[in-house]
């Protein structure tokens, strides 16, 4: 069975998060313990969201990672953003890390890539427009991360246009210039997966931190997102 979820790609769906305050350690300064990050919710229809089941044990992730998924785009190139967060048992959500991919530059370097750390070719000869009439498999690499997930928490991954996630900076240029329709495929022949580097046998001696309580990891109230279904076939 094939199915797909859709979202409207819009790099301006959320305002840019460029930091404009004190870069020192004064009131609301960038080097305080918890700077005043403004991590806003996704406007309706501007992203897709997926949740794991609650974790049955503490889980520590350290290193790179990637989101492997099938996409279809109405534009030949879209800049994709994937974000991993922790949805806590107390109803809070903590940002962990994001990753990005330019759609027409998704070709991987086969010799350098691993499942945990896909390496983009970025060669001019490997640039290839996204087809609008079928799904293609891509991998979105994540920046390095280190996070301790507590028992009962769920991992959340969202896919959207860039911006709105990094607490102190935003992208100035994105593709396309306007909006696009993006579909994420799934099913038996279009399996997607989140791959993270779990470090075994690491104890977590403390309870959940305050919200906010981690520098560089904004925390907010968790808000569910209802994915919008899309046809597994392009509209005629």
C-alpha positions in Angstrom: 0.0 0.0 0.0 1.3 3.5 -0.9 0.3 6.7 0.8 1.6 10.2 1.2 1.4 13.3 3.4 1.6 16.8 2.0 2.6 20.2 3.1 2.9 23.7 1.6 6.5 24.6 1.3 7.0 28.2 2.4 10.3 29.5 3.7 8.5 32.5 5.2 5.8 30.5 7.1 7.6 31.5 10.3 9.6 34.7 10.9 13.4 34.5 10.7 15.1 33.8 14.0 18.2 36.1 13.5 19.5 37.1 17.0 19.5 40.9 17.5 20.1 41.2 21.2 23.2 41.5 23.4 25.8 39.1 22.3 27.4 39.2 25.7 26.1 38.0 29.0 23.9 40.8 30.2 20.1 40.7 30.5 18.8 38.5 27.7 22.3 38.1 26.4 23.3 35.4 24.0 25.7 33.9 26.6 23.3 33.7 29.4 22.1 30.2 30.5 18.8 30.5 28.7 18.7 33.3 26.1 15.2 34.4 25.0 14.6 32.1 22.1 11.4 32.4 20.2 10.7 28.9 18.9 7.3 29.2 17.2 4.8 26.5 16.2 4.4 25.6 12.5 1.5 27.3 10.9 -1.2 24.8 9.8 -0.3 22.9 6.6 3.3 24.1 6.5 5.0 20.9 7.7 4.5 17.2 8.4 5.1 15.6 11.8 5.8 12.0 12.9 6.1 10.6 16.5 7.6 7.5 17.9 6.0 5.5 20.6 7.0 6.4 24.2 10.5 5.2 25.0 10.6 2.2 27.4 14.1 3.1 28.6 16.5 6.1 28.8 18.2 6.6 25.5 21.3 8.7 24.8 22.1 9.9 21.3 25.6 11.3 20.4 26.8 12.0 16.9 25.4 12.6 13.5 22.3 11.0 12.0 20.0 11.3 9.0 16.4 11.1 7.9 15.9 8.9 4.9 12.6 9.5 3.1 10.7 9.6 -0.2 9.7 13.0 -1.6 7.8 14.5 -4.5 7.9 18.2 -5.3 6.0 20.5 -7.6 9.3 22.5 -8.1 12.5 21.1 -9.5 14.4 22.1 -6.4 13.2 22.6 -2.8 15.3 23.2 0.3 14.1 20.7 2.9 14.5 21.0 6.7 14.2 18.1 9.1 14.0 18.7 12.8 14.3 16.2 15.7 12.8 17.1 19.1 11.9 15.4 22.3 8.2 15.3 23.3 8.3 14.9 27.0 5.8 13.1 29.3 5.0 16.5 30.9 3.6 17.9 27.6 6.7 20.0 26.8 8.8 19.8 23.6 12.6 20.3 23.5 14.4 21.1 20.3 17.4 18.8 19.6 18.8 19.3 16.1 18.0 20.1 12.5 19.4 19.1 9.1 19.0 20.5 5.6 19.0 19.3 2.0 18.7 21.2 -1.3 16.5 18.9 -3.4 18.4 19.0 -6.7 21.7 18.3 -4.9 20.6 15.2 -3.1 23.0 12.8 -4.8 25.3 11.1 -2.2 29.0 10.4 -2.4 28.8 6.6 -2.3 32.3 6.1 -1.1 32.1 8.5 1.8 28.5 7.9 3.0 27.3 5.7 5.8 23.7 5.1 7.0 24.4 7.4 10.0 26.3 10.0 8.1 25.3 10.5 4.4 27.7 12.7 2.6 26.4 14.8 -0.3 28.3 14.8 -3.5 27.8 18.5 -4.2 29.4 18.0 -7.6 28.0 20.1 -10.5 27.7 16.9 -12.6 25.4 15.3 -9.9 22.9 18.2 -9.8 19.5 16.8 -11.0 16.1 18.4 -10.9 13.4 16.7 -8.8 10.7 15.0 -10.9 7.2 16.3 -10.3 5.5 13.0 -11.4 7.1 10.5 -9.0 8.7 10.0 -5.6 12.5 9.9 -5.2 14.5 8.8 -2.2 16.7 11.3 -0.4 18.7 11.5 2.8 18.7 14.7 5.0 21.9 14.7 7.1 21.7 16.1 10.6 24.3 18.2 12.3 26.0 16.5 15.2 23.9 16.2 18.4 24.1 15.0 21.9 20.9 14.5 23.9 19.5 12.3 26.6 16.0 11.1 26.1 14.1 10.0 29.2 11.9 7.0 29.6 8.3 7.9 28.5 9.4 10.6 26.1 8.7 10.4 22.3 11.0 11.4 19.5 9.4 13.7 17.0 10.6 14.5 13.5 9.2 17.3 11.4 9.8 18.1 7.7 9.2 21.6 6.4 10.8 24.5 4.5 14.0 26.0 6.2 13.8 28.6 9.0 12.1 28.8 12.3 14.2 26.2 14.0 17.6 27.4 14.8 17.3 29.7 17.8 19.7 32.5 16.7 20.0 32.5 12.9 18.0 32.0 9.7 18.6 31.3 6.0 18.8 34.4 3.8 18.4 32.5 0.5 16.3 29.5 -0.2 14.9 27.6 -3.2 12.4 28.1 -4.7 11.7 31.8 -4.4 7.9 31.3 -4.0 6.0 28.3 -2.5 5.8 24.6 -3.5 3.7 21.5 -2.9 5.7 18.7 -1.3 4.6 15.2 -0.6 6.3 12.7 1.7 5.6 9.1 0.6 5.4 6.0 2.8 4.3 2.4 2.6 5.8 -1.0 1.8 7.8 0.3 -1.2 8.6 3.7 0.2 9.9 3.1 3.6 11.3 6.1 5.4 13.4 6.0 8.6 15.1 8.1 11.1 18.7 6.9 11.9 20.4 8.2 15.1 23.6 7.1 16.9 22.4 5.6 20.1 25.1 5.1 22.7 24.3 2.0 24.8 24.5 1.6 28.6 24.6 5.3 29.4 22.8 6.1 32.6 20.9 9.4 33.0 21.0 10.2 36.7 18.9 13.4 36.6 15.2 14.0 36.0 13.9 16.1 33.1 15.4 19.6 33.0 13.3 22.7 33.4 11.6 24.0 30.3 13.5 26.0 29.2 16.7 24.7 30.8 19.1 23.6 28.1 21.2 26.3 26.4 20.8 26.1 22.6 17.8 23.8 22.9 14.6 25.8 23.1 11.6 24.3 24.9 7.9 25.0 24.4 4.5 23.5 24.8 4.0 20.5 22.6 1.3 21.0 19.9 0.2 18.1 17.7 0.2 18.5 14.0 -2.4 16.7 11.9 -0.8 15.7 8.6 -2.7 16.4 5.4 -3.1 13.4 3.2 -1.9 13.6 -0.4 -2.4 11.3 -3.3 0.4 8.8 -3.9 0.1 9.8 -7.5 0.6 13.3 -8.9 -2.6 15.2 -9.8 -3.3 15.6 -13.5 
